[in-house]
Amino acid sequence: MVQRELSVSTRARAGEPVRTCVGCRQKGLAADLLRVVAYEAESGGFVLTPDPKRRLPGRGAWLHLDRKCLSEAGRRRAFGRALRVSGSLDSSELDRLIEAAEMSETSKADRSNL
């Protein structure tokens, strides 16, 4: 028997929440996207903090774990609008998380080719 993965719209009708990535602006299931919140830093700017458990307080923005989506969101200044903050945004924590995710995916692909 062949199992097929359901589309986003089909799974959304089943009651799973759908969110929009601030980078590529494509809709996806909340389970497939990373929630990001902003905290005020001591320096006066804001730090973008990943919220993988979706429990941190405050307004959240959603992002694919993809470097292209992160750079597109930064280029368009989408985090500031989505999170309703102004000033400088430090995305270094997100950069490290996405880099680690990409390294993990690369190592999984390398192991599967053996």
N, C-alpha and C positions, 0 to 999 in steps of 0.2 A: 504494500500500500504506500502510495506517495503522499507525503505530508507537505503542504504548501504553507508558506508564511502569509498571514493575512495582511492586506494593505492597511495603511494608516487610517483611511476613512472607515474601513470595516471594523478595525479594532476600536476606533473612537466611538462608533455606534454601540459597541459592547460596554461602554461606560468608562473607558480609559481616557484620562485627560490629554488634550492636545495643546501644545505650546508652539510658539514661533521663535526660531533662532534669530537672535539680534544680528548675526553676521550675514547669513545667506538669505534670511527672511523666508525660509521654507518652513512649513508646518511639520511637526513631528510629535511623536508621543513623548510625554513628559519623562517616561522611563528611559528614553533614548537620548535625552538632552541633559546638560549640566546646569543646575541653578547657580547663579552668581549673585552675591549681595555686596554692598559697598559699606565699609566702615570708615569713619573719619580717623585719619592718622594724626599724630601729634604735630606733624609738620604743617597741618592745615589742609592738606589734600585728602584724597580718599584712596583706600586700598580695596581693590576688587578681590573678594574672597570666595573661593569655590565652596559650594554647599551641597556635597553629594548626597547627604542624608535628608536634605530639604527640610531642615528644622530650624535654621537660624532666623532670628527675627528680622523684620524689615522687608522692604520691597525687593523683589527678585527679578533678574533677567535670565533668559534661557539661551544656551549656546551648545552647538555640536562640539564634541571633543575633536576638533580639527583646526589645524593651524590657519588654514585659509579663512575659516569663519571668524576666528579671533582677530586676524589682521584686517579683515573687511569691517568688522564691528569697530575696531580702533580707528580705521581710516574714516569711517562715516560718523564717528563720535556717537555711536548708538548706545553705548553703556550709559553715558550721561543722561540721555533722554529717557531711556527705559527705567533707570533707577532714580530719575529726578534729582540728580546732584549736579553741581557745577564746580569747576575747579579742576585741578590735575587728578588723573586717575592712574594709580600704580597697578599694572597688570602682571607684575613679576610672578606672583603665586600662580596665576593662570598659565603663564608661559611654562613654568616648571611642570605643572600638572599635565598639560597637553604634550609636552616633550616626553614625559614618562609614559603616557598612554601610547604615544607613537612608537617608543622603544619597545614596549610590551607587545604591541601588534607586530612589529618587525620580528621580534624573537619568536613569536608564535608561528609566523609564516615560515621562518627559517627551519623550525622544528618540524613543521608539517611537510616540508620538501625533502626531508631525510628519508 
